[in-house]
Amino acid sequence: MSSIPKEICGVTAITKANVYFEGKVVSHSLLLQDGTKKTLGLIYPGKYHFNTDKPETMEIVAGECAVRNDGQTVTSRHAAGEAFEVPGKSGFEIEIKSGICEYICTFLS
């Protein structure tokens, strides 16, 4: 289990939201002083596919999800306090069965 932060200090927050799938996935970008980019977001019930440019770590803040990375046959389940990684130049499918899944996505170099 990862230690999900309760707050992220010393950031620049981008106020324009990233809105996907007709508002069922919404996030805001954060730029850290060391150049790291993160997004904080919400995912409403449904199944969604995302492509990745850079590798990502997704930390689940609240709720739960099922995830299948592109090229994989196994679906993994993640709940609050857990994290999963997605390779760069790839993608993943994420499914929320009920409630809202809150996450922090860190874009890795």
C-alpha positions in Angstrom: 0.0 0.0 0.0 1.3 3.4 -0.9 1.1 6.5 1.4 -1.4 8.6 -0.5 -0.8 12.3 0.3 -3.6 14.2 2.0 -2.3 17.5 0.6 0.3 18.6 -2.0 2.1 21.8 -1.0 4.1 24.2 -3.2 2.2 23.7 -6.4 0.8 25.7 -9.3 -2.8 24.7 -10.0 -4.2 25.0 -13.5 -7.7 26.2 -13.0 -9.1 25.0 -16.4 -10.3 21.4 -15.9 -9.4 18.5 -18.1 -12.9 17.1 -19.0 -13.3 13.6 -20.6 -16.2 11.4 -21.6 -18.9 14.1 -21.4 -17.8 15.1 -17.9 -17.6 11.6 -16.4 -13.9 12.0 -15.8 -12.6 15.4 -14.6 -9.2 16.4 -13.4 -7.1 19.5 -12.6 -3.3 19.7 -13.4 -0.8 20.5 -10.7 2.8 21.6 -11.5 5.3 21.0 -8.7 8.3 23.1 -8.1 10.6 20.3 -9.2 8.9 20.1 -12.6 6.7 17.1 -11.9 3.2 17.2 -13.2 0.3 15.6 -11.4 -3.5 15.6 -11.9 -6.1 15.3 -9.2 -9.3 13.9 -10.5 -12.7 12.2 -10.2 -14.1 9.3 -12.2 -17.8 8.5 -12.2 -19.2 5.1 -12.9 -18.5 3.6 -16.3 -15.7 2.1 -18.4 -13.1 4.4 -20.0 -9.9 3.9 -22.0 -6.9 6.3 -21.7 -3.8 6.4 -23.8 -0.5 7.3 -22.1 2.5 9.3 -23.4 4.7 9.1 -20.3 4.6 6.4 -17.7 2.1 7.1 -14.9 1.4 6.2 -11.4 -2.2 6.3 -10.4 -2.9 6.6 -6.6 -6.5 5.9 -5.5 -7.6 8.5 -2.9 -11.2 7.3 -2.4 -13.4 4.7 -4.0 -12.3 1.7 -6.1 -11.6 0.7 -9.7 -10.8 -2.2 -12.0 -7.9 -1.6 -14.4 -6.5 -3.5 -17.4 -3.3 -2.2 -19.1 -3.2 -2.5 -22.8 -1.8 -5.8 -24.0 -2.8 -7.5 -20.7 -5.6 -10.0 -20.1 -5.6 -9.7 -16.3 -7.8 -7.0 -14.6 -6.5 -5.7 -11.3 -8.7 -4.1 -8.6 -7.6 -1.1 -6.6 -9.1 0.6 -3.6 -8.4 3.7 -1.6 -4.8 3.8 -0.4 -3.5 1.6 -3.3 -1.7 2.6 -6.5 -1.0 1.1 -9.9 1.4 1.9 -12.8 0.8 2.3 -16.5 3.7 2.2 -19.0 4.4 5.1 -21.3 3.3 5.0 -25.0 0.6 2.6 -23.9 -2.9 2.8 -22.4 -5.3 1.4 -19.9 -9.0 0.7 -19.4 -10.5 1.7 -16.1 -13.9 0.8 -14.8 -15.8 2.2 -11.9 -18.8 0.1 -10.9 -20.4 2.5 -8.4 -19.7 5.6 -6.5 -16.9 8.0 -7.4 -13.2 7.1 -7.7 -10.8 9.9 -6.7 -7.2 9.7 -7.8 -3.8 11.4 -8.1 -2.0 10.7 -11.3 1.8 11.4 -11.4 3.4 11.6 -14.8 6.9 10.0 -14.6 9.9 10.8 -16.9 
